[in-house]
Amino acid sequence: MTGNQMTAQPQNAVATQQKPVDLLKAVINAPSVQDQFKNALGDHKDAFVASLIDLYTGDKSLQTCKPQAVIMEALRAATLRLPINKALGFAYIVVYNNSVKLPDGTWTKVPTPTFIPGYKGYIQLAMRTGQYRTINADLVYEGELRKVNKLTGEIAFDGEKTSDKVVGYFCYFELLNGFSKTLYMSVEDMAKYAKRYSPSVGKNTTVEMLIAKANDGIVAKKVGWEGNFNDMALKTTLRRLLSKYGYLSVEMQTAMANDAEESEMASRNTMLADNANAQVLDISNTEYEEVDGTNVDRETGEVIQAASTPQGEKSADAPAADATPDY
């Protein structure tokens, strides 16, 4: 009988092990966390929390992260009042495997949830300012681009479309005071930009492969340049134009500062390498029921490499951050 009891104990332990979603719910139900969502969303709190739980339940990569860290990134979206439902395309929570240097000098990968605004999110934030008469971003097909005036910045898209081949991307806005601006980027320039600066682009992914994604017609499940190149290209075009010439509200500035794909991630590995675990973003001081628990060019908003690493090169010591392709 003693032997049977000893055999049954580990089975019972497995049976009572908490599921990842239960851990998340335990943290969400903490009064302090509920208050933060309430302050950000008001009466829409419950709907947002429900969407967060659905997102977490259906994403295996998010379940590898600490629930507190996932909630912190969700709160970033909540403060900007951007839904995190992937189907809507306003904002995403993507998991990066960040390289962290341990005290013994070795490196390890830490799954880190990261808030990323979508291009629809940027348009939404711009329209909320009440300063834009119109704002638009779209694909440019072969034959539509007629000329670009480098001196004035004027671009003519009145050519006849000759095929369904995507050759570039544009963003245009006009303010209520009459000021307007347009930015055009070719597919080739966009692919080079993504390859050079984005942490979500794999080492083995070439510029040619990224260019091909602009016209492959495949709707991938994952978020990022290798999942949906055209959406990321539209967002980059929007961000670069608005950050340089647009009217930026506090919300828009916050979104750009928190856009890891465009800014923070370029320097995050350097910060982790230098500081290891010196600073950790979490809500560990929250009381809840225990269940085992770039540098950026300020004028243009473009990412530049950290001073310690020559531009266009990666640190030989620190492994690159990888995006988890689970979406």
HELIX and SHEET records of a PDB file:
HELIX    1   1 THR A    2  ALA A   15  1                                  14    
HELIX    2   2 PRO A   20  ILE A   28  1                                   9    
HELIX    3   3 PRO A   31  LEU A   41  1                                  11    
HELIX    4   4 GLY A   42  HIS A   44  5                                   3    
HELIX    5   5 LYS A   45  THR A   57  1                                  13    
HELIX    6   6 LEU A   62  THR A   64  5                                   3    
HELIX    7   7 PRO A   67  THR A   79  1                                  13    
HELIX    8   8 TYR A  119  ARG A  128  1                                  10    
HELIX    9   9 VAL A  187  TYR A  197  1                                  11    
HELIX   10  10 VAL A  207  LYS A  213  1                                   7    
HELIX   11  11 PHE A  229  TYR A  245  1                                  17    
HELIX   12  12 VAL A  250  ALA A  257  1                                   8    
HELIX   13  13 ALA A  260  GLU A  264  3                                   5    
HELIX   14  14 MET A  265  ASN A  275  1                                  11    
SHEET    1   A 3 TRP A 107  PRO A 117  0                                        
SHEET    2   A 3 ALA A  91  LYS A 101 -1                                        
SHEET    3   A 3 ASP A 322  ALA A 323 -1                                        
SHEET    1   B 3 TYR A 132  TYR A 141  0                                        
SHEET    2   B 3 VAL A 166  LEU A 175 -1                                        
SHEET    3   B 3 SER A 180  SER A 186 -1                                        
SHEET    1   C 2 LYS A 147  VAL A 148  0                                        
SHEET    2   C 2 ILE A 155  ALA A 156 -1                                        
END                                                                             
